[in-house]
Amino acid sequence: MATRPSCSPDGRGMMSPLPNRLGLLLALYLAQGIPFGVYSQAIPAILRSHDVPLSLISLSGLLALPWALKVLWAPWVDRHWWPRLGYRRSWILPMNLGMIAALAALMAFDPDSLRERDSVLLLFGLLFLVNLLSATQDIASDGLAVRILRPAERGLGNGVQVVAHRLGIITGGGLLLYVMGTAGWATAFAGLMALSALLLIPVLLLREPPPPEAVMDGPRGHYWRIWLGFFRQPGLQGWIWVLVTYKMADSLASAMVKPMLIDMGLSLADMGLQVSLAGAVTTIAGALLGGLLVAPLGRRNALVLFSLLQALACGAFVLPALGGGFAGLSPVTLAVMINAVEHLFGGMATAALLAAVMDRCRPDHGGSDFTLQVGILAGFGGLFYLPAGLLAEHLGYGDFFLLALAAGLLLLWPAWRYTREPHALAAASASHPPAADPEAAHVRA
């Protein structure tokens, strides 16, 4: 059993050697990545393999709502805890246990009933619960990561978080589909449940420092001022348009890639390995490459260029959708390869976007500002899953992906018009200092 840590002068405390803390983050973000992979990667293919209509499949976009709306209860999570469990463990442990229980319910679910609308809605309800628990765990995990990583360790720590989350998506998406295609539904979800239980061990061993004094003594309603202060920043209205529109075309197109491949005859096992797993690997590569290119290109150029490349990749799906191949490749093989390239460019675009999101975070409220912006991204991106199925049914896959290409090209304009470089934002902030907030001063004191 780990011993109780001593707190450092900055209040973060030395929980344990760095490898142990990175292992804890790996477990936390892998655990929350699993349900994300289930609903975003596996479920569309599973539903289509059971002949669920595209219009009903597209409702799975609503499952992203907990991630989009978690900013609403994030301050409440920061302010309430059970002393016997610990500040962040009070949320992490119950949320993870709840996810394990929900996975057990999914294990008992009969997939043959998915041809009935009520069963699909029941499945959506279970997955919504899993996402609600996972999103709440993410709030506490992000707060814990800030406390246990010293500033010099945060680059490496954030890298571990990104890799762990993507590995969770691979596990809950591609690996789940592969196991399901070879060993069955119950075995696949039993494996996820067992893995989630194992990932609880580092959390059980965790002994965290007490909450910061500002959390214990600060006023309860102060977080409303934090949000209002964010929206009062100079030039923020234009940036909100970037957050709202940047992922629209990508979300629209990606909602129908897996259903199209199922209709083209790809099996669930092949979907897991060739589409979900390969896409996850190229996303990781794209995020690393994009992260390296953001600084030399500049924020605006990187956002526009990477989004343009992703839009062109989405448009390339038109060729296999119309039954065409290329250079001797069959339509299915071509679509699988385009999917990998699209994920590569998507990873690059995400890296550039998150760098720009961090630029918009105020030093005193970085966590709240980051969560709020990512919530806007997730919310509006998820909404574009909803019309995707209806549009694909009405237009056919070929014209649908042509529409996604056109949307991607048109929506480059907000990123070009409203993205600012860090030095420009710093100059604007210096010329428009925030008004004094006595209550905020009390919290900082």
N, C-alpha and C positions, 0 to 999 in steps of 0.2 A: 504494500500500500504506500502510495506517495505521501511524503510528509507535507505539512502545511507550509506554504512558502512564506518567506519574509518579503515585505513590501519595500520597493526601492523608493527613493525620495520623490520620484515623479508619480508615485501612486500606482504604477503598473505592476510592479513586483516581478521578481525573477521566479517564474513558475517552475522552471527546470532547465536543463541544457537546451540549446536551440534545436537540435534534432528531435527531441521529445515534443517540443512545442509545434514544430512543423508536422510531426506525426499526428498530433491532435487536430491540426487544421486539415490535414489530408483526410482524416476520418470524418470530420464534420461536413466538409464540402462534398466528399464522395457520397455521403448519406443523403444529402439534399439534392444531389444531381440525379440520383436514381429515379425518383418520381418524375422529375422533369423529362428524363429520357422516355419514360413509359408513356406519358401523355402526348409528347411532341413528336416522338420518333416511331414508337411501336403501334399506338392505338389507331392512327389512320390506316395503316396497312392491315391490321387485324380486322378492323371493321369492314374494309372493302373485301377482304377474303371471305367474309360471311355475307356478302351481297347487300351491305347496308348502303342506302342511297347516298350520293355525294352531298346532297343538301343537308342530310342529317350528320354526316361526318364533319362537315364544316362547323357545326355547333361546338366541336371540341375546342375551338378557339376561346370559348367562354371559360375553359378550365384554367386559362392564364390569369383570370381576374384576381385571385389572391396575390399573385406576384405584382400585379399592377397597383393594387389597392393597399398593400401592406404598409405603405407610408402612413396610412390613417391610424393604425394602431401601434406603429413603431414607438412613439413617445410613451405610450402606456406600458409597453414591454420594458422600456428603459426605467420606468418609475416604480414598478411593482415586482416583488420577488419574495421567496420564502427563505428566511435567514438560515434555516437548517440545511438547505440544499446549496445555497450560494447564489450570488447575484445573477450570473448567466446560466448556471446549471439549472436554476429554477424553471427555466423555459426550455433549455435544450433537452433535458432528460424527458419531461412529459411529452414534448412534441415528437421526439424520436420513438418513444414507446407507442404513441398514438399511430405513427406511421407504420410500425410493425403490426399493430392490430388491424389496420386498414389493409395491409398487404395480405394478412391472413384471410380477411373477408374476400379479397380478390382471388386468392387461391381456391376458395370454395365456390367461386362463381362458375356457372355453366356457360361456356362460350357458345354452345350450340343454340342457346336461347337468343343470341344476338340478332337473329332474323326478325325478332319482335321488337317493335319500337320501345315498349316499356322496359325491356331488358337493357337496351342501349342507354336509356335515360338513367336506369339504376346504376349501370357501369359509370356513366358520367358523374353521378352523385358520389360514388365511392372515390373516384379520381379527384373530384373537387375537394373532398375532405382531405385526401392525401396532400394535395397542393396547398391547402390552407395551413395544415400542420407544418409542411416543409417551408413555406414562406415565413411563418412565424419563427421557426428555428433559425432561418437565415438572418433575421434581425438580431437575435441574440448572438449568433456566431460572428457576425460582422463586428458587433460591439466587443466581443471577447478578443477577436483578432487584433483590434486596435490596442487593447490593454496589454496583451502578452508579447507583442512585438515592439522592440525598440525602433526608433526611426531608421537606423541603419539596416535593420533586418526586414523592413517592410517590402522592399523590392522582391527579395527572395520569397517572403511569405505570401505576397500576392500572386507570384508565379505558381506556387504550390496550390493555392486556392483555385486558380483557373484550370490547372491540369487536373486537380481532383474533381472539380465540377464536371469537366468534360469526360473524365473517366466514368463518372456516375451516369452521364448521359449515354455513353457507349454501353454500359452495363444494363441500364433500364431500357435502352432502345435496341441496338443491334444484337447484343448478346441475348437479351430476352427473346427476340424473334427467332434467333438461331436455336436456342434450347426449346422453345415452344414448337418449332417446326420438326424437331427430332425427338423430343421426350414428352411433349404435351404441355397444356396450359398449367395444370396444377404443379407439376414439377418445376416449371419456370418460375412461378411466383413463390413457391417454397424456397427456391434458391435465393431470390431477392430478400425474402423475410429472414433467412438465416444470415445472409451477409449483413443486413441492417442491424441485426442483433449483435454481431461481432464488432461492428463499428461503434457500438455503445461503450465498449470496454475503456477506451481512452477517456471518455467523458466521466465514467464511474470513478476513475483514478484521479481525476482532476481535483485539485484544491486551489481555488482561486482567491485572490485578495478581496477584501471587502469593497463595497461600492464606493465610488468617489464621493467626497463630501458634498459636491454640488448636486449630486443625484439625491442624496439623503436629505439635504436641507433646502433645496431650491423650490420655488413655487411651482405648483402643479400645472398651471395653465400656460406656462411660458412657451411651450412648443408652438403655439399659434403665432406668436411673434416671430419665431424662427422662420416659419413658412412665409409669412408676409414679407419679412426682410429679404428673403430670396427673390421674390417676384418684384421687388422694388429696385433691383439692381439695374444700372443703365444698360440699355440694349437687350434686356432680357426677353421682351415680347417677340422680337425676331428670332431669337434662339429657340423659343418654345415652338415656333413653326418648324424649325429643323428637327427637333425631337419628335414632333407629331408626324412628320412626313418621311423621315429618313428610311424607316424600315417598312413602309407601306407596300411598295412593289415586291420586295423580298418576301414579306408575309403572304401576300396574295399568291405569288407563284409557288412558294414552297408548300402551301397547303394541299396542292393537287399533284405534286410529283410522285409521291408514293402510291396514291390511288391509281394514277395513270400506269405506273409500272406493274401494279397488280393486274390491271386490265390487259396489259401487254403479255401477261403470262409468267411474270417473275414469282417464284415461290417465297414464302415467308422466311425460310432459312437463307436463301440467296439475298433476300431483301436485307436481312440482318447483317450479313457479311459484306456484300457488294455495295450497299447503299448507306445504311446507317453507320456501320463501322468505318468504311472508307471515308464517308463524309466527315465523321468526327476527327479522323486523323488529319485530313486536309484542312479542317477548320483550325486545329492546333497549329499546323504549319503556317497557315495564313495569318493567324494572330501574331505569331512570332515575327514573321516577315513584315507584316504591317507595322508592328511596334517599332521595328528598326528603321522603317522608311518615313514614319511620321515626322520626326525632327528635321531631316534634310529637305523633305518636300514642303513642310509647313502644314498647319492644320487644315486650311481651306482646300489646298490642292490635293491633299491626301483624301479628305472626305469625298470630294467630287470625283477624283480619278478612280478610287476603289469602288465607289457606288456605281460609276459608269461601267466598270468591268463586270460587276455583279449583274447589272441590268442586261448587259449583252449576253452573259451566260444564261440568264433566265430566258431571253429571247431565243437562244439556241435550242431550247426544248421543242420549238416549233417543228424542226425537221423530223426528229423521231416520232413526235406526236402525229404527224401526217403520214407515218409509215416509211419514212426515208432513212437510209443509212448513209455512211460516209467512209470512203477509203476502204471498202470491203467490210466495214463493221455493220452488224445487224442493228435495227432500230433500238432494241433493248440494250445492247452493249453500248451503243452511242449515248443513250439516255443515262446509263450508269456513269459513263465517263464525264458527261456534262455535269451531272450532279456533283461529282468530286471536284471539278473545276469551280463550280458555283460556290461550293462550301469554302474553297480556298480563298476566293475573292470576298466571300462573306466574312471570313475570319479577319482579313485585312481591313475591311470596312468597319468591323466592330472595334478593332484595336484603335483605329483613328478616332472613331466616335467617342469611345470611353476616355481617350486622352483629352478630347475637347470638353467632355462632361466634367472631368476633374478641373479643367481650367475655370469652369463656372462655379466651382465650390468655394465658399468662403472659408478662410482658415479656421474660424471658430466654430463652424457648423458643417464641416466636411461630410460627416456621416449622413446627416439629415438631407443636405443638398444632393448628395450622390443618390441616395435612395429615392428621393422625389423625382429626379430626372430619369432614372432608370424605370421608375413606375410609369411615368408618362410614355416612355418608349414601349414598354411591355403592353400597356393598356391599348394604345392605338395600333400597335403591331398586331396584337391578338384580335382586335376588331375586324381586321381585314381577312381573317380566316372565315368569318361568317358568310360573306357573299361569294366566296370562292367556289363552293360547290354548286350553287345556283348558276353562276356564270359559266362554269365548265359544262354543266348539263345543257345550258341553252346555246352556248357558242360552239361546243366541242373543244377538245384539248388544244388543237392547233391555234384557233383564233383566241382562245383563252390566254395562252402564253404570249401571243402577239400583243394582246392587251396589256399584259404584265410588263412587257418590254417598253411599250409606249408610256405607261405610268412611270416606270423607272427613269426614263429619259426626261420626262416633264418635271419630275420631283427632284432633279438635280439643282434646280434654280434656288430653292430656299437655302441649301447648303452653301452654294456659291455666294449668295447675297448676304447671309447673316452670320456666317462663321467668322470669328475674329481670332487673331493670334494672341498668345499669352501676354506679350508686351503691350498690345493695344488694350486688352482688358485691364491690365494693371494700371495703365495711364488713365483709363476711364474711371476706374474705381477711386484713384487718388483725387481726381477732380470732382467726384461726387461721393464724399464720405458719408457713411450711414449716420442717421440721426441717433443721438444718445438714447439709450434705453435703460432707465434706472433699474428695472427689474432684472434685465440681463446682467447689469453690473453687479447686482446682488448675487446672482448665480455664480458669476466668475469669481467673486470674492470668497 
